[in-house]
Amino acid sequence: MAAITASMVGELRAKTDAPMMECKKALTEAEGNMERAEELLRIKLGSKAGKAASRITAEGVIVSATVVLGSGSQAGAVVEVNCETDFTSKNDMFLAMANACARLVVEHNPADVAALSALAYTQDGYGPTLEGVRKGLIGTIGENMSIRRFKRYEGVKLASYLHGTRIGVMVAFDGDEVAAKDVAMHVAAMKPVALSQAEVPAKLIDTERKIAAEKAAEDAEKAKADGKTPQSAEIVAKRVEGSVQKYLKEVSLFNQAFVKNDKQTVEQMLKERATTVHGFTLFVVGEGIEKKVDDFAAEVAAQVAAAKGA
């Protein structure tokens, strides 16, 4: 049997972009024949990885990591890493890669996901970068995986809360650690979109105002149909603005009723406990990703039809 050298493995990896260990296995099986090894990789990984790349990754995990800096402050990160199924989200290799993502973000402060993916990292025989590990695990596990997003903080005190692996919160604060932890848990439960009303994105406010105006117009049409006098434009305008203000209170952290004591707002609780929250990040697995709904019956019918046509 021909000796499989590192240069042969490197050459095959460069030609196929397949994981290093898979290249070595293919070369061993092909007894050093480069062309045959490439064919074996296409059979074993090509279709698997190729198809996986186009599949939706709406499952996954939220992970976090923090370190204490020399100044006594902290650096930390919360990261979302996706896969296709809940089953894979519990896979040890997938979880190891996800937790490595959080550590790498904290340690290296990458500018974006592309920069994070290019960082040096090896796992389960794959590498030499995080991207290499990701591709290797796709081939091994047979599911697409993607690093979706991350948020990093530095130079502040941090509190984090993970609700299982599907919801993750990180809070930047000064003051009482218990109060900050309570805020992190509150954010996970109530899902505010901003710290204060002033920070709620204009796009969300515009949408809420449009909905309120359309509801008012609908009520006016119903009043006419019932033979009643519709409300004046001034009253309608006040109703619309009242709906918007109600919405702003519901989605801004400081104005929300505190989950542990609904007799006070989060802002009042923080003031009582001499704590200041500077910002927060809330990640929910798959949030905003359109999930594919498989029609199993249609899929079977299609396979039967394809078999008949063969």
C-alpha positions as CSV (number, residue, x, y, z in Angstrom):
1,M,0.0,0.0,0.0
2,A,1.3,3.4,-0.9
3,A,2.3,5.7,1.9
4,I,-0.1,8.6,2.4
5,T,1.9,11.8,3.0
6,A,0.8,15.1,4.4
7,S,1.5,16.7,1.1
8,M,-0.9,14.3,-0.7
9,V,-3.6,15.1,1.8
10,G,-3.0,18.8,1.4
11,E,-3.2,18.5,-2.4
12,L,-6.5,16.6,-2.3
13,R,-7.9,19.1,0.2
14,A,-6.9,22.0,-2.0
15,K,-8.6,20.4,-5.0
16,T,-11.9,19.4,-3.3
17,D,-12.2,21.7,-0.2
18,A,-13.1,18.5,1.7
19,P,-12.1,18.1,5.4
20,M,-8.5,17.0,6.0
21,M,-9.4,13.7,7.8
22,E,-11.9,12.8,5.0
23,C,-9.1,13.4,2.4
24,K,-6.8,11.1,4.3
25,K,-9.5,8.4,4.5
26,A,-10.2,8.7,0.8
27,L,-6.5,8.5,-0.1
28,T,-6.1,5.4,2.1
29,E,-9.1,3.7,0.5
30,A,-7.8,4.6,-3.0
31,E,-4.3,3.4,-2.1
32,G,-2.8,6.7,-2.9
33,N,-4.6,7.2,-6.3
34,M,-5.4,10.9,-6.3
35,E,-8.1,10.7,-9.0
36,R,-9.8,7.8,-7.3
37,A,-9.7,9.5,-4.0
38,E,-11.3,12.6,-5.5
39,E,-14.1,10.3,-6.8
40,L,-14.6,8.8,-3.4
41,L,-14.9,12.2,-1.8
42,R,-17.5,13.2,-4.3
43,I,-19.4,10.0,-3.6
44,K,-19.1,10.3,0.2
45,L,-19.2,14.1,0.8
46,G,-19.8,15.9,-2.4
47,S,-23.5,15.4,-2.7
48,K,-24.0,15.5,1.1
49,A,-22.2,18.8,1.7
50,G,-23.5,20.3,-1.6
51,K,-27.1,19.6,-0.7
52,A,-26.6,20.6,2.9
53,A,-25.4,24.1,1.8
54,S,-28.8,25.0,0.4
55,R,-30.8,23.7,3.3
56,I,-32.3,26.0,5.9
57,T,-30.7,26.2,9.3
58,A,-33.5,27.4,11.6
59,E,-32.5,25.2,14.6
60,G,-29.4,25.5,16.7
61,V,-28.1,27.0,20.0
62,I,-27.4,30.3,21.7
63,V,-24.1,30.2,23.6
64,S,-22.2,32.8,25.7
65,A,-18.7,33.3,27.2
66,T,-17.2,35.9,29.5
67,V,-13.7,36.6,30.8
68,V,-12.5,39.0,33.5
69,L,-10.1,41.7,32.2
70,G,-7.2,43.1,34.2
71,S,-9.2,46.2,35.1
72,G,-11.8,44.1,36.8
73,S,-14.3,44.7,34.0
74,Q,-15.3,42.0,31.6
75,A,-15.4,41.0,28.0
76,G,-18.1,38.7,26.8
77,A,-20.1,37.5,23.8
78,V,-23.4,35.9,23.0
79,V,-23.5,33.9,19.7
80,E,-26.1,32.1,17.6
81,V,-25.0,29.0,15.7
82,N,-27.6,27.2,13.6
83,C,-28.2,23.7,12.2
84,E,-31.1,22.0,10.5
85,T,-32.6,19.8,13.2
86,D,-33.1,19.9,17.0
87,F,-31.4,16.5,17.1
88,T,-28.1,17.9,15.8
89,S,-28.4,20.9,18.2
90,K,-27.7,18.4,20.9
91,N,-24.8,16.7,19.2
92,D,-21.5,17.0,21.2
93,M,-19.4,18.0,18.2
94,F,-21.8,20.7,17.2
95,L,-22.0,22.0,20.7
96,A,-18.2,22.0,21.0
97,M,-17.9,24.1,17.9
98,A,-20.7,26.5,19.1
99,N,-19.0,27.1,22.4
100,A,-15.7,27.6,20.7
101,C,-17.3,30.3,18.6
102,A,-18.2,32.2,21.8
103,R,-14.6,31.9,23.2
104,L,-13.1,33.0,19.9
105,V,-15.3,36.1,19.7
106,V,-14.3,37.1,23.3
107,E,-10.6,36.4,22.8
108,H,-10.1,37.9,19.3
109,N,-12.9,40.5,18.8
110,P,-13.5,39.6,15.1
111,A,-15.2,42.2,12.9
112,D,-17.9,39.9,11.6
113,V,-18.8,36.3,11.0
114,A,-16.4,36.0,8.1
115,A,-13.5,37.2,10.3
116,L,-14.6,34.8,13.1
117,S,-14.7,31.9,10.6
118,A,-11.1,32.6,9.5
119,L,-9.7,32.3,13.0
120,A,-7.4,29.4,13.9
121,Y,-9.3,26.5,15.4
122,T,-9.1,22.7,15.3
123,Q,-11.6,20.1,16.5
124,D,-12.3,16.4,15.8
125,G,-9.5,16.3,13.3
126,Y,-10.8,19.3,11.3
127,G,-9.3,22.7,10.8
128,P,-7.0,24.7,10.7
129,T,-9.7,27.4,10.9
130,L,-13.2,27.5,12.4
131,E,-14.6,27.4,8.9
132,G,-12.6,24.2,8.2
133,V,-14.2,22.7,11.3
134,R,-17.7,23.8,10.2
135,K,-17.3,22.2,6.8
136,G,-15.8,19.1,8.3
137,L,-18.7,18.7,10.7
138,I,-21.2,19.2,7.8
139,G,-19.6,16.2,6.1
140,T,-19.5,14.1,9.2
141,I,-23.0,14.9,10.6
142,G,-24.7,15.4,7.3
143,E,-26.5,18.7,8.1
144,N,-25.8,22.2,7.1
145,M,-24.5,24.4,9.9
146,S,-24.0,28.2,10.0
147,I,-22.7,30.8,12.4
148,R,-25.5,33.4,12.2
149,R,-24.6,36.3,14.5
150,F,-22.8,37.5,17.6
151,K,-22.6,40.4,19.9
152,R,-19.4,41.3,21.9
153,Y,-19.0,43.6,24.9
154,E,-15.8,44.8,26.6
155,G,-14.9,47.1,29.4
156,V,-18.2,46.8,31.3
157,K,-19.7,44.4,33.9
158,L,-21.8,41.7,32.3
159,A,-24.6,39.5,33.3
160,S,-25.9,36.7,31.1
161,Y,-28.8,34.3,31.1
162,L,-29.4,31.2,28.9
163,H,-32.9,29.7,28.8
164,G,-31.8,26.2,27.8
165,T,-30.0,26.7,24.6
166,R,-32.7,28.5,22.6
167,I,-32.7,31.9,24.2
168,G,-29.7,33.9,25.3
169,V,-29.3,37.3,26.9
170,M,-26.3,39.5,27.8
171,V,-26.7,42.7,29.8
172,A,-24.0,45.4,30.2
173,F,-24.4,47.2,33.5
174,D,-23.0,48.9,36.6
175,G,-24.2,48.2,40.1
176,D,-25.8,45.1,41.6
177,E,-25.0,41.8,39.9
178,V,-28.2,40.1,41.2
179,A,-30.3,43.0,39.8
180,A,-28.5,42.7,36.4
181,K,-29.1,38.9,36.4
182,D,-32.8,39.6,37.1
183,V,-32.9,42.0,34.2
184,A,-31.3,39.3,31.9
185,M,-34.0,36.8,33.0
186,H,-36.7,39.5,32.5
187,V,-35.4,40.2,28.9
188,A,-35.6,36.5,28.1
189,A,-39.2,36.4,29.3
190,M,-40.6,39.7,28.0
191,K,-38.4,40.2,24.9
192,P,-38.1,44.0,24.8
193,V,-36.8,45.5,21.6
194,A,-34.9,48.5,23.2
195,L,-33.8,50.0,26.5
196,S,-36.1,53.0,26.4
197,Q,-39.0,54.3,24.2
198,A,-36.6,56.7,22.5
199,E,-34.5,53.8,21.3
200,V,-37.3,51.8,19.7
201,P,-36.5,51.6,15.9
202,A,-38.5,54.0,13.8
203,K,-39.5,51.2,11.4
204,L,-41.3,49.4,14.2
205,I,-43.1,52.6,15.4
206,D,-44.2,53.3,11.8
207,T,-45.6,49.8,11.5
208,E,-47.5,50.2,14.7
209,R,-48.9,53.6,13.7
210,K,-50.0,52.2,10.4
211,I,-51.8,49.3,12.1
212,A,-53.5,51.6,14.5
213,A,-54.6,53.9,11.7
214,E,-56.0,51.0,9.7
215,K,-57.9,49.7,12.7
216,A,-59.4,53.2,13.3
217,A,-60.5,53.4,9.6
218,E,-62.1,49.9,9.9
219,D,-64.0,51.0,13.0
220,A,-65.2,54.1,11.2
221,E,-66.5,52.0,8.3
222,K,-68.3,49.7,10.8
223,A,-69.9,52.8,12.5
224,K,-71.2,54.1,9.2
225,A,-72.7,50.6,8.4
226,D,-74.4,50.6,11.8
227,G,-75.8,54.0,11.2
228,K,-73.6,55.6,13.8
229,T,-71.6,58.8,13.6
230,P,-67.9,58.1,13.1
231,Q,-65.4,59.6,15.5
232,S,-63.9,62.9,14.5
233,A,-60.5,63.1,12.9
234,E,-59.1,64.6,16.0
235,I,-60.3,61.8,18.2
236,V,-59.0,59.2,15.7
237,A,-55.6,60.8,15.7
238,K,-55.6,60.7,19.5
239,R,-56.6,57.0,19.4
240,V,-53.8,56.2,17.0
241,E,-51.2,58.1,19.1
242,G,-52.5,56.4,22.2
243,S,-52.0,52.9,20.6
244,V,-48.4,53.9,19.6
245,Q,-47.6,55.1,23.1
246,K,-49.0,51.8,24.6
247,Y,-46.9,49.8,22.2
248,L,-43.7,51.8,23.2
249,K,-44.3,51.1,26.8
250,E,-44.8,47.4,26.1
251,V,-41.5,46.9,24.1
252,S,-39.1,49.2,26.0
253,L,-37.2,47.5,28.8
254,F,-37.3,50.4,31.3
255,N,-41.1,50.8,31.0
256,Q,-42.0,47.1,31.2
257,A,-43.5,45.8,34.4
258,F,-40.8,43.8,36.2
259,V,-41.5,40.1,36.0
260,K,-40.7,39.5,39.6
261,N,-42.8,42.4,40.9
262,D,-45.4,43.8,38.5
263,K,-46.1,46.6,40.9
264,Q,-43.0,48.4,39.6
265,T,-41.3,48.9,36.3
266,V,-37.8,47.6,35.4
267,E,-36.6,51.2,35.6
268,Q,-38.0,51.6,39.2
269,M,-36.4,48.3,40.2
270,L,-33.0,49.3,38.9
271,K,-33.2,52.7,40.7
272,E,-34.1,51.0,43.9
273,R,-31.1,48.7,43.6
274,A,-28.7,51.4,42.5
275,T,-28.0,49.7,39.2
276,T,-27.6,51.1,35.7
277,V,-28.2,49.0,32.5
278,H,-26.2,50.3,29.5
279,G,-27.5,47.8,26.9
280,F,-28.6,44.3,26.3
281,T,-28.6,41.7,23.5
282,L,-31.4,39.1,23.1
283,F,-30.9,36.2,20.7
284,V,-33.6,33.6,20.0
285,V,-32.7,30.6,17.9
286,G,-34.0,30.8,14.4
287,E,-35.8,34.2,15.0
288,G,-36.7,35.7,11.7
289,I,-35.6,32.6,9.7
290,E,-38.3,31.2,7.5
291,K,-38.5,27.5,8.5
292,K,-39.2,24.9,5.8
293,V,-42.3,22.9,6.3
294,D,-41.9,19.5,4.7
295,D,-45.0,17.8,3.1
296,F,-44.1,14.2,3.8
297,A,-46.9,12.8,1.7
298,A,-46.0,14.9,-1.3
299,E,-42.3,13.9,-0.9
300,V,-43.2,10.2,-0.9
301,A,-45.4,10.7,-4.0
302,A,-42.7,12.5,-5.8
303,Q,-40.2,9.7,-5.0
304,V,-42.7,7.0,-6.2
305,A,-43.3,8.9,-9.5
306,A,-39.5,9.3,-10.0
307,A,-39.1,5.6,-9.5
308,K,-41.8,4.7,-12.0
309,G,-40.2,7.0,-14.6
310,A,-36.8,5.5,-14.1
